[in-house]
Amino acid sequence: MKRIFIFVLFLLTISTYAQDDLLAALEAEDSISAGPVVINSTWKSTYLINFHTSETEKKGVLDFRIAHRFGNIDGLNGGGHTLYGLDQSSNIRFSFDYGITDDFQIGIGRSKMEENIDGLVKYKFLKQKKNGMPLSLLLMASVAFTPKEDVLDYYSNAAHRFSYYNQIIISSKLNSWFSGLLNVSHFYRNLIVQSADLSLPRDVNRIFGVGLGVRTKLTRKLSLVGEYAYSFNELRNSEYQYSHPLSLGVEIETGGHVFHINLSNSAGLIGQDLINEGPDNWLDGEFKLGFTISRVFAI
Amino acid sequence: MKILLSSLLIVVCSLGTFAQKYMQTTSSITFFSSAPLEDIFAESKKSKSILDINSKDIVILMKPNTFIFKNPMMQEHFNEDYMESATFTKATFSGKIEGAFDVLKDGIYPVKVNGKLAMHGVEQLRIIDGKIIVKNGVVSIEAKFAVKVADHGIKVPSIQIKNIAEVVEVSIKITYKELKTK
């Protein structure tokens, strides 16, 4: 109030009121009334490659996505006989994400892997602000149900078919061309299948993990993206054939579409599959070409 | 002593020019882009302005990130790809009104405003036709003009040329009230 008073006084005492002075007065007044500005467009879409970014669908926006992962380029089932994996489809996911409010998003999807049908909620409760809050904070919770045929008699109970993946996402747009995110995830499967090899560490229902994702903007429409997920799990860090998922890609945007082309050793498209599956290793040429197309509709 | 004297002089001078500045109460700035594939419309109601009826100076401050679009994706592209709102946080217009008007008499006064439009870090000298409207003692202005986006260093990629017009139409409506102190 006092500052506004000073401003008004200042305004009234400019006797040689040039336009520049008026403009300066207006800007001074504006900086008083306007709060810190929320930083937008940290990421191009709500998904990085497989990770969730700190973006949520805006209110009333429906995002239809088709994600496809081919087979291994080399190594297991790769090479010339499958045209470097192009003959195969390791995973396909169709999904719809919708913004209930600007900060709250729901989504559903269906993957080829495990035939998982998944649902998610995502909420942004801290927003990065210019000269203020340095990061954004989100919570994401998802549940997946596998309606797979029960040939091995695993699912004596329908509850066995559920798995859960919850995540805290911390993200920051460090400058106009570089954004980074860190996530902490909690993964829980109601059913696990133990290896017959008793020399291996036993698998567990609950696995915690951390992930790192980055985006570097090359031009207005083109970005490089990358992500890596690490699980704190004895089995997944033992001699057992498992590699933590590492994905690299390019992101191209044309109007209402976002198009991704990427390479990843994991074929998982949702957190559940991303952490669960992972025998393929980059060093053996076991990485897959993949693409994702996103089309948004304002409804 | 000198400072004291001069500031006293300023205060004395300002008394003579008392209450000739008007500040916005409501404002609406809209832009409309009409291209073969789509029409884009957006409005900001958060612009600020001061009108000095004595010196006939007018200044307007507008922030690109306050524009509301029907489609949030368009809003993002507007800020991120075209206006680069994070770098160029504001656009301004400052000019001098040419033509007679009387704020004490109701009427519609057509005027020209000769000034500087600064947007996306590029200044352009413009002469804009507008109206000063006085109705029941309330002063407002209205103007409509075209902005060629290339004039302000905003590039529209050739792939989007059918979506975004090269010349957009800007409309301004601002209502003022007299600035008073007690």
Interface residues (C-beta under 8 A of the other chain):
Chain A: V8 L9 L11 L12 T13 I14 S15 Y17 A18 Q19 D20 L22 L23 A25 L26 E27 E29 D30 A34 V37 I39 N40 S41 K58 K59 G60 V61 G99 D102 K130 S176 R220 K221 T254 G255 G256 V296 A298
Chain B: I10 V11 C13 S14 T17 F18 K21 K48 S49 I50 D52 S55 D57 I58 V59 L61 K63 N65 K70 N71 P72 M73 E76 N79 E80 D81 A86 T87 T89 K90 T92 S94 G95 K96 G115 P157 I159 Q160 N163 L179 T181
